[in-house]
Amino acid sequence: MELKDLDLNLLVVFLQLLRDRRVTTAAEALDLSQPGVSSALNRLRKLLGDDLFYRTGGGMQPTPYAEELAEPIGEALALIQQTVNQRSTFDPLASSRRFVIAMTDVGEIYFVPSLMRAISKVAPGVTISTVRNNRVTLKEDMEDGKVDLAIGLLPDLKTDFYQRRLFRQGYCCLFRVGHPFDGVPFGVEEFAAAEHVVVVSAGTGHGKADDLIERSAIRRNVRLRVPHFVALPYILEETDLVATVPERIALRLASSFPLRYVPHPLSLPEIQINLFWHAKYHREAGNQWLRTLICETFSE
């Protein structure tokens, strides 16, 4: 077969079917009709002389030949897209592009206000949407361009991803002004005697720190568990509860609410907050611009 006989769009359909394993799902992702995807698959089968996929109860399963083709075709199409994007330009003053950034709710509290101030000065038409960085489809969404960047402690984003460190931070204990522990040394005994509110955040850097506390010899008196940080300052200012939080969040919340923070009495490791992006968009001009802006705004 000669390359001139091959429509590259057929390979795009092939890779989407490999990812989704269902014609209907692949059609939705590609914005095509289901018959259109089936027709493309039939054309590719004739060109390559292989069934490529066979139907099972679990969806479309690739043949051994399709599995052999998957990696080299994926790399080839990624290189083509990267080469085309490399020549594109991005004018922040004129752009009305919407960028999607994956981060936790605690990331929204720390990053979003300063980021939006910075964007409003240099790119008044650009908009930002945030999504959670612990979503199970994050890798695929970033590869597909549905999510532009991710911020946090994300050890699963390794292969095919670039990353840059923004900063490292430790942990503090946060409580209200006028708390019984306000103004007195806050050590391990005080930590053990306090009543605590815990933000349940599995799979994040904060979740790992909380696991270390649970495995330590110190037993916390946990009176409240909440699934996010948004309500935390309102809870703390009205109660005698104590919260373990990253130090930059403690600083941000204490500047807006009547709260105090002190160094954490337990030896918790610092966490590193990184900026991540998919290799496919490493040279894409808009992605480069936003990465640069975030690094200039937040990097140590």
N, C-alpha and C positions, 0 to 999 in steps of 0.2 A: 504493500500500500504506500502511495506517495502522500506526503504531507499536504499537497494541494487538494487532495481528495477529502481531507478531513476538516469538518467545521469545528472550531475550537469550542463553540457553545455546547457541542455534544459532550465534551469532556467536563464542562461545568456541571451539566446534568448528572454525569457519571459520578462525580465527587459528592454531589448533594445526595444522591441515592445511597452512596456508601455511608454517609453520615446519618441519614434519617431512616433508611431501610424501609421506607413506605413511599409509594408514588404520590399519594395525596399530600403527605407532609412535605415532600420535596417540591411539589408543585406550588404549594403555598409559600415556601421559602424563596422560590425563584420567581414568584409572581407569574406563573404560567398555569395553563389549564392542565388537568390530569391527562386528557388525551394528548396534549402537547408533549408532556414528559414521556408518556408511553411511546409516542412516535419517535422521539429522539433516541430512546433506548433501543428501539427496533432498528433504527438506522445505524447506530453504533455497533449493534450485534452483527449486522451484515458486513460492515466494514472490517471488523476485527475477527469475524469467524468464530465467535464464542458467545454463549448465552449470557455471560457476565453476572446475571442474577437469577436466582430461582426462588419461587414463592414457598414460604413455610408458614406455619401457624404464628411464628414470631416475626413475620415480615419478610422483606426481600433479603436473602442471604447471598453474599458474593461467591462466585466460583473461585477456584484457586488462581486462575489467570487474572481475574479482576483484582484479587488481593495483591498479586505481583505488580499490577499496574498502578495501584493506589498511591504509593509513596512517590515514584518518579513523576507521575502526572501532577500530583499536588505540588511538588517542588517547582515543576516547570510553570504551572499557572501562577503560582505565587511570585515567581521571578518576573513573569510578564507583567503582572499587575504592579509590582514594585517599580519596574522600569518605567511604566507609563505614568505612575503617580509621581515619580521623581522629577518629572518635567513640569508638574503642575505648580501653580503659585497660589498664595493665600494672602489676601489683603484684609487685615483685621478691621480697618476702618469701614470698608465697604461690605463686609461679609454679614450675612444673616444666618449663618450656619448654627445648628443646634448640636452641641457636644454632649455626650453621655459619659459620666464618670461614675465608677463603682466605688463606694466607700460605706463604712458603717455609719450609724446615726451619730456616734461620737465624732466621727470624721466630719460629718456635716456641721456639727457645733463648732469645731475648730477651724476647718478649712473654708467653708462656704462664705461666711461674711467677708473675710479678707480677699478671697478670690473674686467675688462679685464686685467689690470696690475696685480691684485692679482691672478687671475686664471692662467695667463701665468707662474707664478713662481712655482705653486704647481700642476697644471694639464694642461700641455702643449697640450694634445690632446683633451681636453674638448672644445666644442663650445657652443655659446649662440645665441638664437634667441629671439627677442622681438616681442610682439603683444600688441595691445591696451588694457588697463585694463577697458575700458568702453564698451567692446563688449557685446552684449546681451546674448551670449552663454558662458560667462566666467564661471559661476557656473558649467555648464555641462562639459565644456572643462577641468576644474580642476578635477572634479570627474572622468572623463574618462582618466585622465593622459595626455591629449593633452597639457595642460599648467601646469607646475610644481609649479610655485610660482607667486604671484601677489604682487605688491608694490604700496602703495598709501593710499588715504583716501577712503575706500570702505565699507560703512556701510551695504551694501546688503550681504556681505559675513559673515554671522553669524552662522546659523545652519550648522553643519558638517564641520566647518572650525576652524582651530587654527590661532592665530595671535600673533605677538610680535611687540612691539613698537620699532621703530628705532630712531626717534627723533621728536621733536616739533619745529616748526618754525613760525615766523611772516612774515610780508610783508614789502617791500621797494619800493621806487620809483627809477627808473633807467632812466638815460639820458646820453647824450654824454658829454665828457670832453669839456669845453668851452661853454656849454649851458648857456643861460642868467641866469639860476638859479644856475649855478655851483659856489660854494663858498659863497652863500648867504643863510640865514636861509630859510628853505623850510617848510612852514606851510600850513594851510588850505587855506589861501588867494592865495598863490602861486599855490597850487594844483588846485584850481578853475580857476585860470587865465591861466593855462598851456593848451597846445594842447596835446591830449592823443592818444596813440595807445592801443587798447584793444585786448588781445588774447581771442578769444571765445572758451571756454572749458567747455561746459555744462556737469553737472554730476560729476565734479571733485571738489577737495578742492578749486582750483583756481576759478572755476566757482561759487562756493558759496560765496567766497570773493567778486567777481565782482558783484554778486546780491546784497550784502550788500551795496556796494558803490552806486549802482543804486537806492536803496531805501533810501539812506541818504539824508540829506537836501542839500548836495553839488551837484551841477550840473556840470558834466564834459563836456568839449568841446572835444568830440570824433571825431577825423579827420580820423581815420583808424581802421578797424577791420580785424584781420587775424585769420586763424583757427589753428595756431600752433606757437610754440616758435622758431622754427629753424631759421626763417628769422629775428627775432626780433633784434638781435645785429646789423645786417647790416642796418636795417631801422633806428635804433636809432643813429648810428654813423654818418649818412648822413642828419639827420633832427633835428628839435627842439622838437620832440615829446617826451612825458614822458610815461613810462609804469609802471604799478603795477605788481610786480613779487614777488615770494617767496624769502626770504632773502638768502637762500643757492644758488639759481640760480643767484641772483644778484652778489654774491661773485664770482661764477664761471665765469660768463660772463665778469665781470669787470677785471678779471685777464687775459683775453684773448683779450679783445677789449678795445678801448679808451672810456670807460664808467665810470660813477660815480653812486653811489647809496646812498640814504639817508633814514633814518627811515620814515615810512609812517605817514603822518600827521593825518590820520583818525584812529579811534580805531577799528581795525580789529582783530578778535580773532585769536589766533594761531591755526595752523592745525597740526594734529598728523599724521605722516607718519608711516604706519605699514607694516609688512611683513606677508603675508597670505599663508596658504597651506591647502589642503583638509585633513580631518581626515583619509581618506583611506591610505594616504602616510606618515602619521606621523612617522612611524618607518622604512620607506623605506630608505636604507642606502645612496643612491645618493642624495635624497631629503634632508636628514639630513645634509649631508656634505655641500651642497650649502647653506642651511639656516645658518649654523654655519659660513661659510665664509662671507656671507653678513652681518651678525650681528657683526662679529669681525671687518669688514671694515667700517661699517657705523653707528652702534648703539652708542648712547650717553653713 
